[in-house]
Amino acid sequence: MSYARIIGTGSAVPERVLTNHDLEAMIDTSDEWIRSRTGIERRHIAATGETTADLGECAARAALAAAGVKPQELDMIIVGTTTPDLVFPNVGILIQERIGANGCAAFSCEAACAGFLYALSVAEKFIRLGEARRVLVIGAETLSRFVDWTDRSTCVLFADGAGAVVLAPSEETGILKTHLYADGRYKDLLYFPSGVSKGFDSLKSGKDFVQMRGNEVFRIAVRELSRAAVRILDEAGIPGSDLDWMVPHQANLRIIEAISKRIELPMERVVVTIQEHGNTSAASVPLALDVAVRDGRIQRGQSLLLEAFGGGFTWGAALLRF
């Protein structure tokens, strides 16, 4: 059996850093309040004119270089994002043109913070079926564009960034399983109120920004991500304590700690970058993955559990050998 295996990773963040102390001068909050509730210390914010495609392109070039793959060798580009540059062409098309991969399939996948895992699952299926040999999967966001910077419950969380991986077929074990989930019953707990078809009436009321009921999102995220982790590990016959690394969505340190405890994996084997990057939505998992690969923590042959949870709700898990 041929597996889809990650052969290169890359990431990118904007130059501008916004610390908790910077936020203290903007809103009624404190460094201690933010750190104790989220684990976040600083985040990167896109400059004026800097777009999701800009960040995605940088991450893509880094991943391709690490993989030793030329853009012309790509069969497909999939971008997980909720903050596209344009309605169309999609971000995948924009990045394709910039890196010179013209001709391959290219599209975006909208699943909020779970967008990268959804895109990864799609890419893995194309490779397993033999319909693609080189696939670039990107998670990229500029969430700062629709955050209310007067709302301390949301503006302290979200940030900008991008991460990317290149997948290729391999006879060695690669991605073992991916599980994807969604439940629209919770759509009113975390959402953005306007859109193309619905219209932008919320602009008139001054509410055109992320809406979130944080306590309820936290509770459901812990429950569903824990269930997803247990299920995928049980199906693979792998105890959580045997994992080399978990690379979770960097949304809240307390959520990460709860899942780690549920699967009996020490936090020393969990990749945590939330203190540096905040919640970068679909970019979160591939960004954290690239950081841990490049600093030497994640090594070839190690087992990894990836997880993410986003508005909708959407969530997913992937189990792989790197």
N, C-alpha and C positions, 0 to 999 in steps of 0.2 A: 504494500500500500504506500502510495506517495502522500506525504504530509505537506502542509504549508508551514514553512519555517521562517522566522524573522532573521534576515541576514544583514540588516543594518538599521540603525536608529538615528534620529536627529531631533533637535528642538530649537526654539527661538523664543526670546522674550524681548519686549521693548526696553529701551535704555532707561526710561524714566522709572524711578522707584518711588512709591508712595508708602511711607512708614505709618505705623500706628500713631506716632507722635505728630506726624503731619496732619493726620485726621483729627487729632485733639484740637488743632487750631481751626478746623472747619466745622465740626459738629460737636454735640454734647456727648462725648465718649472719652475713654481713656485707654491707654496701652494695656493696663491690667485687665480691664473689662473685656477687651477684644481677645487677648491671649487666653484668658481663663475660660472663655466660652467657645472659642473656635480653634485656638492654636496658631492663628495667623499673626505674624509680626510685621510683614511688609508684603507688597504686591507690586507688579509691573503694570504700567498704564501706557497705552498707545499714544504716541504723539499726534498732534493735529495732522490729518492727512495719511496717517499710517493705518493700513487696513488689514483685514483678516487674510487676504491673499498675500500681502507683503510678508506677514509672519509665517504663513503656510509655505510660501516659496523658500524662505530661509531654512525652515525645518526640513523641507523636502530635499534641498540641495545637500544638507548635512547627512541625511539618511542615505541618499544615493551614493555619496562619496564613501560613507562607511561600508556600504554594501558592495562597492566596486561595480555599480550598475550605471550604464549610460542612459540618459533620458529616452533616447531613441529605442531602447530595449524594453521599455514599459509596454505592457498590454492593457493596463487599466490604472486609473487614478480615482480614488474615492476619498471625499473629504467630509468628515463629520463636523458640522457647524450649525449654530443657530443665529450667527451674525454675518451673513454673506455681504460681500461688497455691493452686489447688485441683485435685483430679482432674477435677472438673467443677463448674460450667460452666468452659469453657476460657477462657484469658486473653483471647482475642479478644472473647468475649462480655462479659467484665467491663469491658474498655476501651470497648466499644461502648456499654454502658449509661451509663458515666460521661461520655462526651463527647456523648451524645444522638444517636447514629447508629442508633437502634433500627430494626430491620426489614431491614437489609442482611445478607448472608451474613457470618459471622464464625467463624473457626476458628484453631486453633494448628497449627504444623508442627514436628515433633520430628525434627531432624537434627543435633543437637549444635551444634558451632561453625559448621557449614554451613547452619544453619537459615534464616538470612536469605536466602541465595542460593537455597535451595530455594523459599522463599516468594516471592521476587522472580520466579523463573522461572514459577511457577504464575500469579501476577498478570499477568505479561506475556502469557501465552497467552490468558487471558480477555479482555484488551483487544484483542489482535490478532484474535480471533474475533468481536469486536463484542458480546460478552456482558456487558461491563462498561465503564464510562467513567471512573469514579473509584475507585481502589483504594488503600487505606492498607496499607502493608507495614511491619511493625515487627520489630526484633530486640531482645529484652529479657531480662535475666538477673539473678539474685541468687545467683551461684555461691558466695558466701561462706557460704551456708547449709549446704553439704555439703563444705566443705574441712576437712581435718584440720590444725588450727593448730599441731600438734606435728611435722608432716612438712614439712621444709624443701624437699623436692623438688617439692611441689605448692602449698603455701600461699603461696609467694612469687609464684606465677604468676597466680592467678585473682582476679577482681574483679567488681564489679557496675556495671550501666549499661544504657542503652537508646538506640537510634537508630531513626529512621523516615523513610520516603519516601512521597510521594503520586505515583501514576502516573496518567497520562491519555493518551488517544489523540492522535497528532500525525502530520501528513503529513511533517513534518521527521524526519530520522533520530533515533531514540531508542535503545532496546535492540536491538542488531544480532543477538546470539547469546547463548544461555545453554547451558552444558554442565554436567550433573550426573552424579556418580559415587558409587558405594558399593562396599565390599568387606568382607563379614562375616568373611572369614578372619582379620582382624586385630582382632576384637572384644575379645580379652582383653588388648590392649595399652593401652587407655584406656577405662575404663568406670566405672559406678556400680553397686555390687553388689546393691542391693535394689530392690524395686518392689511395686506393688499385687498383681499376679497371683502373682509369685514369693514374695512375703512379705518381711517385714522382719526375718528371723532374724539378719542381720548386725549389727543393733543390739545383740544380746546379746553378740557377740564384740568389740564396739568397733571394727568396721571399716566402719561405714556412712558412707564418704566416698569421694571420687574416688580411683580406683586407676590408676596410670600407670607405664608403663615408658618413661621419657623418652627414652633414647638411640634406641630403636627407633622411637618415634613421630617423632622428629626426622628420622631417615633417610628414612622412608617419606613424610613430609610434603614434604620437599624434592623427592624424586623425582617424586611424583605431581602436586604443584602446578606444578612445572616443565613436566612433560608436558602438563598441562591448558592452561597458558599458551601454550606453543608451538602446540598443536593449534588453539586457538580463533583465535589470530592468523593462523596459516597459512590456515585456512579463509576468513578475512575478507580475506586478501591484504594484511595490515598488518604491516610489520616492527615488532618491539618497540621499536626505537629511534625510531619515528615516533609512539609513544604520547605523549599529553600527561601522563597520570598513571596510575600503578597505585595502587589502594587495596586493600591486602592485609589479610587476617586478622592481627590484632595479637597473635600468639602468642609469637613469639620473633624478635628482631632478626636473628639469624643466618640463620633461614629466609628472612626477607624479603630479606636481602642476597643469598642464594644464587639466589633466583628472579630478582631484578633483574639479576644477572650473566648468568644463563642466557638471558634475552631481550634482553640488551644495552641495558637501560634504565638511565641514570644514577640513582643514589640521590637526586639532587636533584629527580627527578620521581616520587618515591615518597612517598606520604603515610604518615608514621610518627607514631603517637600512643602507642605502647606505653609510652614512658617516663612518660606521665601517667596512663594508664588500665589498664595491665596487660592480661591476656587476659579480655575480657568475653564470650567465646564468641559466640553469635548476634548480640549487640549490637555486636561489634567493627567490622565493615565499615561499617554505617550510621552508627555513632558517629564513626568516622574521616572518613567522607564529609562529614558535616555540619560537622565542625570545619574541614575544608579549604574547604568552600563558604562558610562564614561569615567565615573570615579572608581570603577573596579569592583564594586560590590556584587553586581550580577555578572556571573561567568557562564561560559558555554557549558551546556549540559545540565544546568540547574533547572529545577521545577519552579514555575511561577503561577500565581493566581492573580488575575486582573479582575477588577470590579468597578462598576460605576452606577450612579443613580441620578436621574434627572427629572425635570418637570414633565408632567403628562398624566401619570408618572410613567417613565421608562427606566428600565434597569437591565443589567446583564452581567455575566461572568464568563471568563475564558480561562481555561487551564492549559498550560503549555510547557514544553521543555525548550529552553532558550538555545 
